[in-house]
Amino acid sequence: MPSFYALVIGASSTIAQAAIQQFEADKDCLGVFAISRSLPNSETATKTQWLESDYSEDSIQQICKSLASYSGKISKVLICNGILHNDSMMPERKLEEIRASQLEAIFHTNTIIPMLWLSQLLPILQGEQVTQVALFSARIGSISDNKTGGWYSYRASKAALNMLIQTSSVEYARRAKNVKLIAFHPGTTDTPLSKPFQRSVPKDKLFTADFVATQLLSIMENVTMDNKAAYLDWNNQPIEW
Ligand SMILES: NC(=O)c1ccc[n+]([C@@H]2O[C@H](COP(=O)([O-])OP(=O)(O)OC[C@H]3O[C@@H](n4cnc5c(N)ncnc54)[C@H](OP(=O)(O)O)[C@@H]3O)[C@@H](O)[C@H]2O)c1
């Protein structure tokens, strides 16, 4: 593999952390840019440069400007941001639980922030180098696979993200032909996001972040570069949109 730089957005994510460790150990990886709302307390990684962002349009623009000299060199991008619950909200089980504030907060993190990055990253990703951008979606965002209902905000935020990825892929195909956009479903992974829902998950279906990161980096390495967005699970199986 030719040498490359990686960009990991939402780098505090447990899965992102595992991916960063794997980039650190990869001799072809020259460096990692890790973007997060907060910087780690201590930095042990040597190749990784942390950049703080509040994910406002201004902040994303500034960071992309500062990465301009790496245009054509960053060829692995992970956009990991996503929330399902926090201290004041849990996934909705019925219509009476719908709140504008929850829909807005979840759409902002899961849909709008990844899309702002996809928009601002275009000039950095244009060029000759074969590049993959993995955006963390979820199987629950599949419109055709919705049999159980519920989890309105999260489900819809990921479905909307999928549509934005599909739509962006049409334009990327014209303006950055070397880029493959992947809507990625990690499977249920042992992270703070899935913590409250792990009890019903069989042990062999609850993945470690390390396993999922290994799967994802291998999928990115081997994916067909066809100018179309792909919606893939952790086992490299396509999901119906
Ligand atoms: N774990 C699972 O079972 C599972 C299943 C399906 C899909 N996913 C998806 O996988 C992705 C990674 O999740 P994870 O399991 O690794 O979860 P995690 O460890 O809880 O990470 C949370 C992620 O969301 C970002 N984030 C949290 N609150 C935010 C806010 N208010 N504004 C902007 N960003 C915010 C964090 O970015 P900072 O670095 O800026 O803090 C971090 O990237 C998510 O998109 C999730 O939906 C996870």
PDBQT file of the ligand as one rigid body, heavy atoms in Angstrom, charges set to zero:
ROOT
HETATM    1  N1  LIG A 301     -21.628   1.010  19.343  1.00  0.00    +0.000 N 
HETATM    2  C1  LIG A 301     -22.569   0.469  18.587  1.00  0.00    +0.000 C 
HETATM    3  O1  LIG A 301     -23.132  -0.592  18.927  1.00  0.00    +0.000 OA
HETATM    4  C2  LIG A 301     -22.958   1.122  17.285  1.00  0.00    +0.000 A 
HETATM    5  C3  LIG A 301     -23.887   0.462  16.453  1.00  0.00    +0.000 A 
HETATM    6  C4  LIG A 301     -24.258   1.058  15.254  1.00  0.00    +0.000 A 
HETATM    7  C5  LIG A 301     -23.705   2.285  14.898  1.00  0.00    +0.000 A 
HETATM    8  N2  LIG A 301     -22.815   2.904  15.732  1.00  0.00    +0.000 N 
HETATM    9  C6  LIG A 301     -22.269   4.204  15.322  1.00  0.00    +0.000 C 
HETATM   10  O2  LIG A 301     -20.860   4.189  15.454  1.00  0.00    +0.000 OA
HETATM   11  C7  LIG A 301     -20.385   5.529  15.697  1.00  0.00    +0.000 C 
HETATM   12  C8  LIG A 301     -19.334   5.522  16.779  1.00  0.00    +0.000 C 
HETATM   13  O3  LIG A 301     -19.952   5.229  18.009  1.00  0.00    +0.000 OA
HETATM   14  P1  LIG A 301     -19.271   4.513  19.258  1.00  0.00    +0.000 P 
HETATM   15  O4  LIG A 301     -20.050   3.281  19.487  1.00  0.00    +0.000 OA
HETATM   16  O5  LIG A 301     -17.802   4.443  19.094  1.00  0.00    +0.000 OA
HETATM   17  O6  LIG A 301     -19.730   5.536  20.384  1.00  0.00    +0.000 OA
HETATM   18  P2  LIG A 301     -18.978   6.430  21.456  1.00  0.00    +0.000 P 
HETATM   19  O7  LIG A 301     -17.746   5.767  21.961  1.00  0.00    +0.000 OA
HETATM   20  O8  LIG A 301     -20.053   6.777  22.426  1.00  0.00    +0.000 OA
HETATM   21  O9  LIG A 301     -18.545   7.744  20.595  1.00  0.00    +0.000 OA
HETATM   22  C9  LIG A 301     -19.397   8.837  20.436  1.00  0.00    +0.000 C 
HETATM   23  C10 LIG A 301     -19.020   9.639  19.208  1.00  0.00    +0.000 C 
HETATM   24  O10 LIG A 301     -19.961  10.670  18.990  1.00  0.00    +0.000 OA
HETATM   25  C11 LIG A 301     -19.349  11.953  19.061  1.00  0.00    +0.000 C 
HETATM   26  N3  LIG A 301     -20.239  12.828  19.824  1.00  0.00    +0.000 N 
HETATM   27  C12 LIG A 301     -20.889  12.554  20.989  1.00  0.00    +0.000 A 
HETATM   28  N4  LIG A 301     -21.640  13.604  21.365  1.00  0.00    +0.000 NA
HETATM   29  C13 LIG A 301     -21.468  14.555  20.410  1.00  0.00    +0.000 A 
HETATM   30  C14 LIG A 301     -21.972  15.868  20.232  1.00  0.00    +0.000 A 
HETATM   31  N5  LIG A 301     -22.819  16.420  21.103  1.00  0.00    +0.000 N 
HETATM   32  N6  LIG A 301     -21.575  16.564  19.136  1.00  0.00    +0.000 NA
HETATM   33  C15 LIG A 301     -20.730  16.016  18.241  1.00  0.00    +0.000 A 
HETATM   34  N7  LIG A 301     -20.197  14.780  18.354  1.00  0.00    +0.000 NA
HETATM   35  C16 LIG A 301     -20.571  14.059  19.430  1.00  0.00    +0.000 A 
HETATM   36  C17 LIG A 301     -17.996  11.753  19.720  1.00  0.00    +0.000 C 
HETATM   37  O11 LIG A 301     -17.090  12.700  19.156  1.00  0.00    +0.000 OA
HETATM   38  P3  LIG A 301     -15.962  13.539  19.987  1.00  0.00    +0.000 P 
HETATM   39  O12 LIG A 301     -14.653  12.858  19.702  1.00  0.00    +0.000 OA
HETATM   40  O13 LIG A 301     -16.014  14.895  19.429  1.00  0.00    +0.000 OA
HETATM   41  O14 LIG A 301     -16.343  13.451  21.442  1.00  0.00    +0.000 OA
HETATM   42  C18 LIG A 301     -17.675  10.325  19.254  1.00  0.00    +0.000 C 
HETATM   43  O15 LIG A 301     -17.193  10.361  17.921  1.00  0.00    +0.000 OA
HETATM   44  C19 LIG A 301     -21.631   6.380  15.973  1.00  0.00    +0.000 C 
HETATM   45  O16 LIG A 301     -21.946   7.137  14.822  1.00  0.00    +0.000 OA
HETATM   46  C20 LIG A 301     -22.719   5.347  16.223  1.00  0.00    +0.000 C 
HETATM   47  O17 LIG A 301     -23.998   5.823  15.869  1.00  0.00    +0.000 OA
HETATM   48  C21 LIG A 301     -22.424   2.350  16.915  1.00  0.00    +0.000 A 
ENDROOT
TORSDOF 0
